[in-house]
Amino acid sequence: MSSVDRPTPPTPAAGTEADQKAVTQAALFDAFGGVRGTLETMLPGLLFVMIYTVNKDVKMSAIAAGAVAVLLVIVRLLRRDTVKHAFSGVFGVGVGVAFALFTGSAKGFYLPGMIYGACLGAAFTISALAGFPLLGVILGPVFKENLSWRTRNPGRKKAYTKASLAWGIIFLAKYAILFPLYWWGDATQLGWLLVALKLPPMVLAVYFTWVFLAKAPPPIDVFAEMEAEEEAERARKAAAAQNREG
């Protein structure tokens, strides 16, 4: 990953509060694509609404948005940067382009992303209320803890629950504003409002996640535990072999 995607965290003494905050910040940048990844997800939609505002040509706007999304992936490939966020962005833009071209409506470009975002908000909320917070499932591998927080680290489970609930409320509030405009408003107004609301809710949700997780107990590194168990097993087998030979 390039330095634009994720800042290099400081290296204070292990176990300090500053260390925990730095690790959490770095992991969140990794999970959500960093500044560059966020801007790349905004660019196709911004290009679509800019072209549509000028000429009201749905086909030209959709093709331009799709082309720039593909171009961003190609640039990452050429630079040998991580492409997981870019590919997910291309998929989302591709579905929007297909809807726009099929329906002949600019609103069709926005509908799949709006449905996805609303469903994601509902999933975050329901998972938090059910005691199996979705954010823990997403971030567990990033922190190398997998699902150990469910049974072995109640403090982190509580933090993941609060963070998932924050994501759910923020996303549902966002789409509670957008869907009425989709049904009754102008396509151009909807497009510009979507662009305006792309970044602030995400930043707010990530900020709450950072606050909750930075104050939570550190994650249990299950990968390190597995490696230690494998090393102990190898040592046991080696000792047993030496005893047999002796």
DRENPA-3360 file (N, C-alpha, C; in nm, 2 decimals, always signed):
BEGIN
1 = MSSVDRPT = +0.08/-0.12/+0.00/+0.00/+0.00/+0.00/+0.09/+0.12/+0.00 ~ +0.05/+0.22/-0.08/+0.13/+0.34/-0.08/+0.11/+0.43/+0.04 ~ +0.20/+0.52/+0.06/+0.20/+0.60/+0.18/+0.08/+0.69/+0.18 ~ +0.02/+0.72/+0.07/-0.10/+0.80/+0.06/-0.22/+0.73/+0.13 ~ -0.22/+0.60/+0.12/-0.33/+0.52/+0.17/-0.33/+0.51/+0.32 ~ -0.22/+0.49/+0.38/-0.21/+0.47/+0.52/-0.09/+0.53/+0.58 ~ -0.11/+0.62/+0.68/+0.01/+0.68/+0.75/+0.09/+0.58/+0.82 ~ +0.22/+0.61/+0.83/+0.31/+0.52/+0.91/+0.29/+0.55/+1.06;
9 = PPTPAAGT = +0.24/+0.46/+1.14/+0.21/+0.49/+1.28/+0.34/+0.51/+1.36 ~ +0.33/+0.59/+1.46/+0.45/+0.61/+1.55/+0.48/+0.48/+1.62 ~ +0.59/+0.47/+1.68/+0.63/+0.35/+1.75/+0.67/+0.37/+1.89 ~ +0.57/+0.41/+1.98/+0.59/+0.42/+2.12/+0.61/+0.29/+2.18 ~ +0.64/+0.29/+2.31/+0.66/+0.17/+2.38/+0.53/+0.08/+2.38 ~ +0.55/-0.05/+2.36/+0.44/-0.14/+2.34/+0.35/-0.14/+2.47 ~ +0.22/-0.14/+2.44/+0.13/-0.15/+2.55/+0.08/-0.01/+2.60 ~ +0.14/+0.10/+2.56/+0.10/+0.23/+2.60/-0.03/+0.27/+2.53;
17 = EADQKAVT = -0.10/+0.37/+2.58/-0.23/+0.41/+2.52/-0.20/+0.47/+2.38 ~ -0.08/+0.54/+2.37/-0.05/+0.60/+2.24/-0.03/+0.48/+2.14 ~ +0.03/+0.38/+2.18/+0.06/+0.26/+2.09/-0.08/+0.20/+2.05 ~ -0.17/+0.19/+2.14/-0.30/+0.13/+2.11/-0.37/+0.22/+2.01 ~ -0.37/+0.35/+2.02/-0.43/+0.44/+1.93/-0.37/+0.44/+1.79 ~ -0.23/+0.43/+1.79/-0.16/+0.43/+1.66/-0.20/+0.30/+1.59 ~ -0.20/+0.18/+1.66/-0.23/+0.06/+1.59/-0.38/+0.06/+1.54 ~ -0.47/+0.12/+1.62/-0.61/+0.13/+1.58/-0.62/+0.22/+1.45;
25 = QAALFDAF = -0.55/+0.33/+1.45/-0.56/+0.42/+1.34/-0.51/+0.35/+1.21 ~ -0.39/+0.29/+1.22/-0.33/+0.22/+1.11/-0.43/+0.11/+1.05 ~ -0.49/+0.04/+1.14/-0.58/-0.07/+1.10/-0.70/-0.02/+1.03 ~ -0.76/+0.09/+1.08/-0.87/+0.15/+1.02/-0.84/+0.21/+0.88 ~ -0.73/+0.27/+0.87/-0.69/+0.32/+0.73/-0.67/+0.20/+0.64 ~ -0.62/+0.09/+0.69/-0.60/-0.03/+0.60/-0.74/-0.09/+0.56 ~ -0.83/-0.09/+0.66/-0.96/-0.15/+0.64/-1.05/-0.07/+0.54 ~ -1.04/+0.06/+0.55/-1.14/+0.15/+0.48/-1.07/+0.22/+0.36;
33 = GGVRGTLE = -0.95/+0.19/+0.33/-0.89/+0.24/+0.21/-0.81/+0.37/+0.22 ~ -0.81/+0.43/+0.34/-0.73/+0.56/+0.35/-0.79/+0.67/+0.28 ~ -0.72/+0.78/+0.27/-0.76/+0.90/+0.21/-0.77/+0.88/+0.06 ~ -0.67/+0.82/+0.00/-0.67/+0.80/-0.15/-0.79/+0.71/-0.19 ~ -0.81/+0.60/-0.11/-0.92/+0.51/-0.15/-1.05/+0.58/-0.14 ~ -1.07/+0.66/-0.04/-1.20/+0.73/-0.03/-1.22/+0.83/-0.14 ~ -1.11/+0.90/-0.18/-1.12/+1.00/-0.29/-1.15/+0.92/-0.42 ~ -1.09/+0.80/-0.44/-1.12/+0.73/-0.56/-1.26/+0.68/-0.57;
41 = TMLPGLLF = -1.32/+0.65/-0.46/-1.46/+0.61/-0.46/-1.55/+0.73/-0.49 ~ -1.51/+0.85/-0.46/-1.59/+0.97/-0.49/-1.58/+1.02/-0.63 ~ -1.47/+1.00/-0.70/-1.44/+1.06/-0.83/-1.54/+1.01/-0.94 ~ -1.57/+0.88/-0.95/-1.66/+0.85/-1.06/-1.80/+0.91/-1.04 ~ -1.85/+0.91/-0.92/-1.98/+0.97/-0.90/-1.98/+1.12/-0.92 ~ -1.87/+1.19/-0.88/-1.86/+1.33/-0.91/-1.85/+1.36/-1.05 ~ -1.78/+1.28/-1.13/-1.77/+1.30/-1.28/-1.91/+1.28/-1.34 ~ -1.98/+1.18/-1.29/-2.11/+1.15/-1.35/-2.20/+1.28/-1.33;
49 = VMIYTVNK = -2.21/+1.33/-1.21/-2.30/+1.44/-1.18/-2.26/+1.56/-1.25 ~ -2.13/+1.59/-1.27/-2.08/+1.70/-1.34/-2.12/+1.70/-1.48 ~ -2.10/+1.59/-1.55/-2.13/+1.58/-1.69/-2.28/+1.59/-1.71 ~ -2.35/+1.52/-1.62/-2.50/+1.52/-1.64/-2.56/+1.66/-1.61 ~ -2.50/+1.73/-1.52/-2.54/+1.87/-1.49/-2.53/+1.96/-1.62 ~ -2.42/+1.94/-1.69/-2.39/+2.02/-1.81/-2.48/+1.98/-1.93 ~ -2.49/+1.85/-1.96/-2.55/+1.82/-2.09/-2.68/+1.73/-2.08 ~ -2.71/+1.68/-1.95/-2.82/+1.59/-1.93/-2.82/+1.46/-2.01;
57 = DVKMSAIA = -2.70/+1.42/-2.04/-2.68/+1.30/-2.13/-2.64/+1.18/-2.03 ~ -2.74/+1.10/-2.01/-2.72/+0.99/-1.91/-2.61/+0.89/-1.96 ~ -2.62/+0.86/-2.09/-2.52/+0.76/-2.15/-2.38/+0.81/-2.14 ~ -2.35/+0.93/-2.18/-2.22/+0.99/-2.17/-2.17/+1.00/-2.03 ~ -2.26/+1.04/-1.94/-2.22/+1.05/-1.80/-2.18/+0.91/-1.74 ~ -2.26/+0.81/-1.77/-2.24/+0.68/-1.72/-2.11/+0.62/-1.77 ~ -2.09/+0.63/-1.90/-1.97/+0.58/-1.96/-1.84/+0.64/-1.91 ~ -1.85/+0.78/-1.89/-1.73/+0.85/-1.84/-1.70/+0.80/-1.69;
65 = AGAVAVLL = -1.81/+0.78/-1.61/-1.79/+0.74/-1.47/-1.73/+0.60/-1.47 ~ -1.78/+0.51/-1.56/-1.72/+0.38/-1.56/-1.58/+0.37/-1.61 ~ -1.55/+0.46/-1.71/-1.41/+0.46/-1.76/-1.31/+0.51/-1.66 ~ -1.35/+0.61/-1.58/-1.25/+0.67/-1.49/-1.23/+0.57/-1.37 ~ -1.34/+0.49/-1.34/-1.32/+0.39/-1.23/-1.23/+0.28/-1.28 ~ -1.24/+0.24/-1.40/-1.14/+0.14/-1.46/-1.00/+0.19/-1.46 ~ -0.99/+0.32/-1.50/-0.86/+0.38/-1.51/-0.79/+0.39/-1.38 ~ -0.87/+0.41/-1.27/-0.81/+0.42/-1.14/-0.75/+0.28/-1.10;
73 = VIVRLLRR = -0.82/+0.17/-1.14/-0.77/+0.04/-1.11/-0.64/+0.01/-1.19 ~ -0.64/+0.06/-1.31/-0.52/+0.03/-1.40/-0.40/+0.11/-1.34 ~ -0.42/+0.23/-1.29/-0.31/+0.31/-1.23/-0.26/+0.24/-1.11 ~ -0.35/+0.18/-1.03/-0.30/+0.11/-0.91/-0.22/-0.02/-0.95 ~ -0.27/-0.08/-1.05/-0.20/-0.20/-1.10/-0.06/-0.17/-1.15 ~ -0.05/-0.06/-1.22/+0.08/-0.02/-1.28/+0.18/+0.02/-1.16 ~ +0.12/+0.08/-1.06/+0.21/+0.12/-0.95/+0.23/+0.01/-0.85 ~ +0.16/-0.10/-0.87/+0.17/-0.22/-0.78/+0.12/-0.19/-0.64;
81 = DTVKHAFS = +0.02/-0.10/-0.64/-0.05/-0.07/-0.51/-0.16/-0.18/-0.49 ~ -0.21/-0.18/-0.36/-0.32/-0.27/-0.33/-0.45/-0.23/-0.42 ~ -0.52/-0.32/-0.46/-0.64/-0.29/-0.55/-0.77/-0.34/-0.49 ~ -0.77/-0.39/-0.37/-0.89/-0.44/-0.32/-1.00/-0.34/-0.31 ~ -0.97/-0.21/-0.27/-1.07/-0.11/-0.26/-1.11/-0.06/-0.39 ~ -1.01/-0.05/-0.48/-1.04/+0.00/-0.62/-1.13/-0.10/-0.69 ~ -1.11/-0.23/-0.68/-1.19/-0.32/-0.75/-1.33/-0.32/-0.69 ~ -1.35/-0.30/-0.56/-1.49/-0.29/-0.51/-1.55/-0.17/-0.56;
89 = GVFGVGVG = -1.48/-0.06/-0.58/-1.53/+0.06/-0.63/-1.58/+0.05/-0.78 ~ -1.49/-0.02/-0.85/-1.53/-0.05/-0.99/-1.66/-0.13/-1.00 ~ -1.67/-0.23/-0.92/-1.79/-0.31/-0.92/-1.92/-0.23/-0.89 ~ -1.91/-0.14/-0.78/-2.02/-0.06/-0.75/-2.06/+0.04/-0.86 ~ -1.95/+0.10/-0.92/-1.98/+0.19/-1.03/-2.03/+0.12/-1.15 ~ -1.98/+0.00/-1.18/-2.03/-0.08/-1.29/-2.18/-0.11/-1.28 ~ -2.22/-0.15/-1.16/-2.36/-0.18/-1.14/-2.45/-0.05/-1.16 ~ -2.40/+0.06/-1.11/-2.47/+0.19/-1.13/-2.47/+0.23/-1.28;
97 = VAFALFTG = -2.37/+0.21/-1.35/-2.36/+0.23/-1.49/-2.47/+0.15/-1.57 ~ -2.47/+0.02/-1.53/-2.57/-0.07/-1.59/-2.71/-0.03/-1.57 ~ -2.74/+0.01/-1.45/-2.88/+0.06/-1.41/-2.91/+0.18/-1.49 ~ -2.81/+0.28/-1.50/-2.84/+0.40/-1.57/-2.87/+0.38/-1.72 ~ -2.78/+0.29/-1.78/-2.80/+0.27/-1.92/-2.93/+0.19/-1.95 ~ -2.96/+0.10/-1.86/-3.08/+0.02/-1.87/-3.21/+0.10/-1.86 ~ -3.21/+0.19/-1.75/-3.33/+0.26/-1.73/-3.34/+0.39/-1.81 ~ -3.22/+0.44/-1.86/-3.22/+0.57/-1.92/-3.24/+0.69/-1.83;
105 = SAKGFYLP = -3.22/+0.66/-1.70/-3.24/+0.76/-1.60/-3.12/+0.79/-1.52 ~ -3.08/+0.91/-1.49/-2.97/+0.94/-1.41/-2.98/+0.89/-1.27 ~ -3.11/+0.88/-1.22/-3.13/+0.83/-1.09/-3.09/+0.68/-1.08 ~ -3.10/+0.61/-1.19/-3.06/+0.47/-1.19/-2.92/+0.45/-1.16 ~ -2.83/+0.55/-1.19/-2.69/+0.54/-1.15/-2.67/+0.53/-1.00 ~ -2.76/+0.61/-0.93/-2.74/+0.62/-0.79/-2.81/+0.51/-0.71 ~ -2.92/+0.45/-0.77/-3.00/+0.36/-0.69/-2.93/+0.24/-0.63 ~ -2.85/+0.16/-0.70/-2.78/+0.05/-0.64/-2.70/+0.08/-0.52;
113 = GMIYGACL = -2.62/+0.19/-0.53/-2.54/+0.23/-0.42/-2.63/+0.27/-0.30 ~ -2.74/+0.34/-0.32/-2.83/+0.38/-0.22/-2.89/+0.26/-0.14 ~ -2.93/+0.16/-0.22/-2.99/+0.04/-0.16/-2.89/-0.03/-0.08 ~ -2.77/-0.04/-0.14/-2.66/-0.11/-0.07/-2.63/-0.04/+0.06 ~ -2.62/+0.09/+0.06/-2.58/+0.17/+0.18/-2.69/+0.16/+0.29 ~ -2.82/+0.16/+0.25/-2.93/+0.15/+0.34/-2.93/+0.01/+0.41 ~ -2.91/-0.09/+0.32/-2.90/-0.23/+0.37/-2.78/-0.25/+0.47 ~ -2.67/-0.19/+0.44/-2.55/-0.19/+0.52/-2.58/-0.13/+0.66;
121 = GAAFTISA = -2.65/-0.01/+0.65/-2.68/+0.05/+0.78/-2.77/-0.03/+0.86 ~ -2.87/-0.10/+0.80/-2.96/-0.19/+0.87/-2.88/-0.31/+0.93 ~ -2.79/-0.36/+0.85/-2.71/-0.47/+0.90/-2.62/-0.44/+1.02 ~ -2.56/-0.32/+1.01/-2.48/-0.27/+1.13/-2.57/-0.26/+1.25 ~ -2.68/-0.20/+1.24/-2.77/-0.18/+1.35/-2.82/-0.31/+1.41 ~ -2.87/-0.40/+1.32/-2.93/-0.53/+1.37/-2.82/-0.62/+1.43 ~ -2.70/-0.62/+1.37/-2.59/-0.70/+1.42/-2.55/-0.65/+1.56 ~ -2.55/-0.52/+1.58/-2.51/-0.47/+1.71/-2.62/-0.50/+1.82;
129 = LAGFPLLG = -2.74/-0.49/+1.78/-2.85/-0.52/+1.88/-2.86/-0.67/+1.91 ~ -2.81/-0.75/+1.81/-2.81/-0.90/+1.83/-2.69/-0.95/+1.90 ~ -2.60/-0.86/+1.93/-2.48/-0.91/+2.01/-2.37/-0.97/+1.92 ~ -2.38/-0.95/+1.79/-2.28/-1.00/+1.70/-2.24/-0.89/+1.60 ~ -2.17/-0.79/+1.65/-2.15/-0.66/+1.58/-2.07/-0.69/+1.45 ~ -2.13/-0.64/+1.34/-2.07/-0.66/+1.21/-1.93/-0.60/+1.20 ~ -1.91/-0.49/+1.26/-1.77/-0.43/+1.25/-1.66/-0.52/+1.31 ~ -1.70/-0.60/+1.41/-1.60/-0.69/+1.46/-1.57/-0.80/+1.36;
137 = VILGPVFK = -1.66/-0.84/+1.29/-1.64/-0.94/+1.18/-1.55/-0.88/+1.07 ~ -1.57/-0.76/+1.04/-1.49/-0.69/+0.94/-1.35/-0.66/+0.98 ~ -1.34/-0.61/+1.10/-1.21/-0.56/+1.15/-1.13/-0.67/+1.23 ~ -1.19/-0.78/+1.27/-1.12/-0.88/+1.34/-1.00/-0.93/+1.27 ~ -1.01/-0.97/+1.14/-0.89/-1.01/+1.07/-0.78/-0.90/+1.06 ~ -0.82/-0.78/+1.05/-0.73/-0.67/+1.03/-0.64/-0.66/+1.16 ~ -0.71/-0.68/+1.27/-0.63/-0.67/+1.40/-0.57/-0.80/+1.44 ~ -0.58/-0.90/+1.35/-0.53/-1.04/+1.38/-0.60/-1.11/+1.50;
145 = ENLSWRTR = -0.72/-1.06/+1.53/-0.79/-1.13/+1.64/-0.90/-1.22/+1.59 ~ -0.94/-1.21/+1.47/-1.05/-1.29/+1.41/-1.18/-1.26/+1.50 ~ -1.24/-1.37/+1.55/-1.36/-1.36/+1.63/-1.33/-1.38/+1.78 ~ -1.20/-1.37/+1.82/-1.17/-1.40/+1.96/-1.24/-1.30/+2.05 ~ -1.27/-1.18/+2.00/-1.34/-1.08/+2.08/-1.47/-1.12/+2.13 ~ -1.53/-1.22/+2.06/-1.67/-1.26/+2.10/-1.67/-1.33/+2.24 ~ -1.58/-1.41/+2.27/-1.58/-1.49/+2.39/-1.46/-1.46/+2.48 ~ -1.36/-1.41/+2.43/-1.23/-1.39/+2.51/-1.20/-1.25/+2.55;
153 = NPGRKKAY = -1.27/-1.15/+2.49/-1.23/-1.01/+2.51/-1.36/-0.93/+2.51 ~ -1.43/-0.93/+2.62/-1.56/-0.86/+2.63/-1.55/-0.71/+2.61 ~ -1.44/-0.66/+2.65/-1.42/-0.51/+2.63/-1.42/-0.47/+2.49 ~ -1.36/-0.55/+2.40/-1.36/-0.52/+2.26/-1.49/-0.55/+2.20 ~ -1.56/-0.65/+2.24/-1.69/-0.68/+2.19/-1.78/-0.56/+2.22 ~ -1.77/-0.51/+2.34/-1.86/-0.39/+2.37/-1.82/-0.27/+2.28 ~ -1.69/-0.25/+2.25/-1.65/-0.14/+2.16/-1.70/-0.17/+2.02 ~ -1.69/-0.29/+1.97/-1.74/-0.32/+1.84/-1.89/-0.30/+1.83;
161 = TKASLAWG = -1.96/-0.33/+1.94/-2.11/-0.31/+1.94/-2.14/-0.16/+1.93 ~ -2.07/-0.08/+2.01/-2.10/+0.06/+2.01/-2.06/+0.12/+1.87 ~ -1.95/+0.08/+1.81/-1.91/+0.13/+1.68/-2.00/+0.08/+1.57 ~ -2.05/-0.04/+1.58/-2.14/-0.09/+1.47/-2.28/-0.01/+1.48 ~ -2.32/+0.01/+1.61/-2.44/+0.09/+1.62/-2.43/+0.23/+1.57 ~ -2.31/+0.29/+1.59/-2.28/+0.42/+1.54/-2.29/+0.42/+1.38 ~ -2.22/+0.32/+1.32/-2.23/+0.31/+1.17/-2.37/+0.30/+1.13 ~ -2.45/+0.21/+1.20/-2.59/+0.19/+1.15/-2.67/+0.31/+1.16;
169 = IIFLAKYA = -2.66/+0.39/+1.27/-2.74/+0.51/+1.29/-2.70/+0.61/+1.18 ~ -2.57/+0.63/+1.16/-2.52/+0.73/+1.07/-2.57/+0.70/+0.92 ~ -2.55/+0.57/+0.88/-2.59/+0.53/+0.75/-2.74/+0.54/+0.73 ~ -2.82/+0.50/+0.83/-2.97/+0.51/+0.81/-3.01/+0.65/+0.81 ~ -2.95/+0.74/+0.89/-2.99/+0.88/+0.88/-2.95/+0.94/+0.75 ~ -2.84/+0.90/+0.69/-2.80/+0.95/+0.56/-2.90/+0.92/+0.45 ~ -2.94/+0.79/+0.45/-3.03/+0.75/+0.35/-3.18/+0.79/+0.37 ~ -3.21/+0.82/+0.50/-3.34/+0.88/+0.53/-3.35/+1.01/+0.47;
177 = ILFPLYWW = -3.24/+1.08/+0.45/-3.24/+1.21/+0.38/-3.24/+1.19/+0.23 ~ -3.17/+1.09/+0.18/-3.15/+1.07/+0.03/-3.27/+1.01/-0.04 ~ -3.33/+0.91/+0.02/-3.44/+0.84/-0.05/-3.56/+0.93/-0.09 ~ -3.61/+1.02/+0.00/-3.71/+1.11/-0.04/-3.68/+1.19/-0.16 ~ -3.55/+1.24/-0.16/-3.51/+1.31/-0.28/-3.50/+1.23/-0.40 ~ -3.47/+1.10/-0.39/-3.47/+1.01/-0.50/-3.61/+0.99/-0.56 ~ -3.71/+0.98/-0.47/-3.84/+0.96/-0.52/-3.91/+1.08/-0.57 ~ -3.88/+1.20/-0.51/-3.96/+1.32/-0.55/-3.87/+1.43/-0.60;
185 = GDATQLGW = -3.74/+1.42/-0.59/-3.65/+1.53/-0.63/-3.60/+1.52/-0.77 ~ -3.51/+1.62/-0.80/-3.45/+1.63/-0.93/-3.32/+1.54/-0.92 ~ -3.29/+1.48/-1.04/-3.17/+1.39/-1.05/-3.04/+1.46/-1.02 ~ -3.03/+1.59/-1.07/-2.91/+1.66/-1.05/-2.89/+1.70/-0.91 ~ -3.00/+1.74/-0.84/-2.99/+1.77/-0.70/-2.95/+1.65/-0.62 ~ -3.01/+1.54/-0.65/-2.98/+1.41/-0.58/-2.83/+1.38/-0.60 ~ -2.78/+1.40/-0.72/-2.64/+1.37/-0.75/-2.54/+1.45/-0.67 ~ -2.57/+1.58/-0.66/-2.48/+1.67/-0.59/-2.49/+1.65/-0.44;
193 = LLVALKLP = -2.61/+1.61/-0.39/-2.62/+1.58/-0.25/-2.55/+1.45/-0.21 ~ -2.56/+1.36/-0.30/-2.48/+1.23/-0.28/-2.33/+1.26/-0.27 ~ -2.28/+1.34/-0.36/-2.14/+1.37/-0.35/-2.11/+1.44/-0.22 ~ -2.19/+1.54/-0.18/-2.17/+1.61/-0.06/-2.17/+1.52/+0.07 ~ -2.26/+1.42/+0.06/-2.27/+1.33/+0.18/-2.19/+1.21/+0.17 ~ -2.10/+1.20/+0.07/-2.02/+1.08/+0.05/-1.91/+1.07/+0.17 ~ -1.84/+1.18/+0.19/-1.73/+1.18/+0.29/-1.77/+1.20/+0.43 ~ -1.84/+1.31/+0.46/-1.87/+1.34/+0.61/-1.92/+1.22/+0.69;
201 = PMVLAVYF = -2.03/+1.15/+0.65/-2.08/+1.04/+0.73/-1.97/+0.93/+0.75 ~ -1.89/+0.90/+0.65/-1.79/+0.80/+0.66/-1.68/+0.85/+0.76 ~ -1.64/+0.97/+0.75/-1.54/+1.02/+0.84/-1.59/+1.02/+0.99 ~ -1.72/+1.05/+1.00/-1.78/+1.05/+1.14/-1.78/+0.91/+1.19 ~ -1.82/+0.81/+1.11/-1.83/+0.67/+1.15/-1.70/+0.62/+1.19 ~ -1.60/+0.65/+1.10/-1.46/+0.60/+1.13/-1.41/+0.66/+1.26 ~ -1.44/+0.79/+1.28/-1.39/+0.86/+1.40/-1.45/+0.79/+1.53 ~ -1.58/+0.76/+1.52/-1.64/+0.69/+1.64/-1.58/+0.56/+1.66;
209 = TWVFLAKA = -1.55/+0.49/+1.55/-1.49/+0.36/+1.56/-1.35/+0.37/+1.63 ~ -1.27/+0.47/+1.58/-1.14/+0.49/+1.64/-1.15/+0.52/+1.79 ~ -1.25/+0.61/+1.83/-1.26/+0.64/+1.97/-1.30/+0.52/+2.06 ~ -1.39/+0.44/+2.01/-1.43/+0.33/+2.09/-1.32/+0.22/+2.10 ~ -1.26/+0.19/+1.99/-1.16/+0.09/+1.99/-1.03/+0.13/+2.05 ~ -0.99/+0.26/+2.04/-0.87/+0.31/+2.11/-0.88/+0.29/+2.26 ~ -1.00/+0.30/+2.31/-1.02/+0.29/+2.46/-1.04/+0.14/+2.50 ~ -1.06/+0.05/+2.41/-1.09/-0.09/+2.44/-0.96/-0.16/+2.47;
217 = PPPIDVFA = -0.97/-0.28/+2.54/-0.85/-0.36/+2.56/-0.79/-0.40/+2.43 ~ -0.66/-0.42/+2.43/-0.59/-0.46/+2.30/-0.64/-0.59/+2.25 ~ -0.63/-0.61/+2.12/-0.68/-0.73/+2.06/-0.59/-0.85/+2.09 ~ -0.65/-0.97/+2.09/-0.58/-1.09/+2.12/-0.53/-1.14/+1.98 ~ -0.40/-1.15/+1.96/-0.34/-1.19/+1.84/-0.35/-1.34/+1.82 ~ -0.45/-1.39/+1.76/-0.47/-1.53/+1.75/-0.37/-1.60/+1.65 ~ -0.32/-1.52/+1.56/-0.22/-1.57/+1.47/-0.09/-1.60/+1.54 ~ -0.05/-1.51/+1.63/+0.07/-1.53/+1.71/+0.05/-1.65/+1.80;
225 = EMEAEEEA = -0.07/-1.67/+1.85/-0.10/-1.78/+1.94/-0.09/-1.91/+1.86 ~ -0.14/-1.91/+1.74/-0.13/-2.04/+1.66/+0.02/-2.07/+1.63 ~ +0.09/-1.96/+1.59/+0.23/-1.99/+1.56/+0.31/-2.04/+1.69 ~ +0.27/-1.98/+1.80/+0.34/-2.03/+1.93/+0.30/-2.18/+1.96 ~ +0.18/-2.21/+1.93/+0.13/-2.35/+1.95/+0.20/-2.44/+1.86 ~ +0.22/-2.40/+1.73/+0.29/-2.48/+1.63/+0.44/-2.50/+1.67 ~ +0.50/-2.39/+1.72/+0.64/-2.40/+1.76/+0.65/-2.49/+1.88 ~ +0.56/-2.48/+1.97/+0.56/-2.57/+2.09/+0.55/-2.72/+2.05;
233 = ERARKAAA = +0.46/-2.74/+1.95/+0.43/-2.88/+1.91/+0.56/-2.93/+1.84 ~ +0.62/-2.85/+1.76/+0.75/-2.90/+1.69/+0.86/-2.93/+1.80 ~ +0.86/-2.84/+1.90/+0.96/-2.87/+2.01/+0.93/-3.00/+2.08 ~ +0.80/-3.02/+2.11/+0.76/-3.14/+2.17/+0.80/-3.27/+2.09 ~ +0.77/-3.26/+1.96/+0.80/-3.37/+1.88/+0.96/-3.39/+1.87 ~ +1.03/-3.29/+1.86/+1.18/-3.30/+1.86/+1.23/-3.36/+1.98 ~ +1.17/-3.32/+2.10/+1.22/-3.37/+2.23/+1.18/-3.52/+2.24 ~ +1.06/-3.56/+2.19/+1.02/-3.70/+2.19/+1.11/-3.78/+2.10;
241 = AQNREG = +1.15/-3.73/+1.99/+1.24/-3.80/+1.90/+1.38/-3.82/+1.96 ~ +1.43/-3.72/+2.03/+1.56/-3.73/+2.10/+1.55/-3.84/+2.21 ~ +1.44/-3.84/+2.28/+1.43/-3.94/+2.39/+1.43/-4.08/+2.33 ~ +1.36/-4.10/+2.22/+1.36/-4.23/+2.16/+1.49/-4.28/+2.11 ~ +1.57/-4.18/+2.05/+1.70/-4.21/+2.01/+1.80/-4.24/+2.12 ~ +1.77/-4.17/+2.24/+1.86/-4.19/+2.35/+1.82/-4.32/+2.42;
% end
